[in-house]
């Protein structure tokens, strides 16, 4: 009896997934090999963190209804 051949996906190398950096839109590797993912660099990651810390990002919300009725 011969051994079954491995599935094609297992024998081919995995394709590296590139995504646009949320800050500068440069291609960034989206894998555990990139410690800054989804960012392209420490600079872009730090810039985004600074924006969060300065409350530049906000989630919109409606004011709560009045309970006067």
DRENTOR-94823 format. One record per residue (C-alpha): z negated, y, x negated; residue in three letters. Coordinates in nm, 3 decimals. Example, Ala and Ser with C-alpha at 12.3 -4.5 7.8 and 13.67 -1.06 7.14 Angstrom:
REM DRENTOR-94823
+---------+---------+---------+------+
!       w !       v !       u ! type !
+---------+---------+---------+------+
!  -0.780 !  -0.450 !  -1.230 !  ALA !
!  -0.714 !  -0.106 !  -1.367 !  SER !
+---------+---------+---------+------+
END
This chain:
REM DRENTOR-94823
+---------+---------+---------+------+
!       w !       v !       u ! type !
+---------+---------+---------+------+
!   0.000 !   0.000 !   0.000 !  UNK !
!   0.083 !   0.347 !  -0.129 !  UNK !
!  -0.153 !   0.643 !  -0.108 !  UNK !
!  -0.063 !   0.898 !   0.158 !  UNK !
!   0.064 !   1.222 !   0.015 !  UNK !
!  -0.160 !   1.527 !   0.057 !  UNK !
!  -0.065 !   1.781 !   0.323 !  UNK !
!   0.171 !   2.054 !   0.199 !  UNK !
!  -0.095 !   2.327 !   0.232 !  UNK !
!  -0.333 !   2.139 !   0.004 !  UNK !
!  -0.077 !   2.101 !  -0.272 !  UNK !
!   0.049 !   2.461 !  -0.275 !  UNK !
!  -0.164 !   2.738 !  -0.427 !  UNK !
!  -0.334 !   2.970 !  -0.182 !  UNK !
!  -0.155 !   3.300 !  -0.129 !  UNK !
!  -0.367 !   3.600 !  -0.219 !  UNK !
!  -0.435 !   3.818 !   0.082 !  UNK !
!  -0.388 !   4.188 !   0.019 !  UNK !
!  -0.517 !   4.449 !   0.263 !  UNK !
!  -0.498 !   4.829 !   0.252 !  UNK !
!  -0.812 !   4.994 !   0.118 !  UNK !
!  -0.982 !   5.175 !   0.410 !  UNK !
!  -1.033 !   5.482 !   0.191 !  UNK !
!  -0.717 !   5.536 !  -0.016 !  UNK !
!  -0.478 !   5.282 !   0.145 !  UNK !
!  -0.398 !   5.118 !  -0.193 !  UNK !
!  -0.355 !   4.738 !  -0.184 !  UNK !
!  -0.687 !   4.557 !  -0.228 !  UNK !
!  -0.749 !   4.186 !  -0.279 !  UNK !
!  -0.941 !   4.045 !   0.017 !  UNK !
!  -1.128 !   3.753 !  -0.139 !  UNK !
!  -1.467 !   3.676 !  -0.293 !  UNK !
!  -1.307 !   3.759 !  -0.631 !  UNK !
!  -1.308 !   4.129 !  -0.532 !  UNK !
!  -1.673 !   4.247 !  -0.531 !  UNK !
!  -1.573 !   4.570 !  -0.353 !  UNK !
!  -1.381 !   4.413 !  -0.065 !  UNK !
!  -1.234 !   4.546 !   0.156 !  UNK !
!  -1.217 !   4.843 !  -0.083 !  UNK !
!  -0.999 !   4.854 !  -0.394 !  UNK !
!  -1.266 !   4.990 !  -0.630 !  UNK !
!  -1.628 !   5.095 !  -0.671 !  UNK !
!  -1.517 !   5.458 !  -0.631 !  UNK !
!  -1.368 !   5.396 !  -0.286 !  UNK !
!  -1.667 !   5.187 !  -0.183 !  UNK !
!  -1.905 !   5.463 !  -0.296 !  UNK !
!  -1.704 !   5.730 !  -0.117 !  UNK !
!  -1.731 !   5.537 !   0.210 !  UNK !
!  -2.104 !   5.478 !   0.159 !  UNK !
!  -2.152 !   5.849 !   0.100 !  UNK !
!  -1.971 !   5.932 !   0.424 !  UNK !
!  -2.202 !   5.697 !   0.614 !  UNK !
!  -2.509 !   5.846 !   0.444 !  UNK !
!  -2.397 !   6.200 !   0.536 !  UNK !
!  -2.336 !   6.088 !   0.896 !  UNK !
!  -1.965 !   6.165 !   0.879 !  UNK !
!  -1.898 !   5.860 !   1.096 !  UNK !
!  -2.031 !   5.874 !   1.450 !  UNK !
!  -2.000 !   5.651 !   1.752 !  UNK !
!  -1.922 !   5.842 !   2.068 !  UNK !
!  -2.152 !   5.794 !   2.365 !  UNK !
!  -2.191 !   5.934 !   2.712 !  UNK !
!  -2.519 !   6.111 !   2.787 !  UNK !
!  -2.761 !   5.901 !   2.995 !  UNK !
!  -2.755 !   5.972 !   3.369 !  UNK !
!  -3.029 !   6.188 !   3.519 !  UNK !
!  -3.284 !   5.994 !   3.724 !  UNK !
!  -3.357 !   6.281 !   3.963 !  UNK !
!  -3.230 !   6.098 !   4.270 !  UNK !
+---------+---------+---------+------+
END
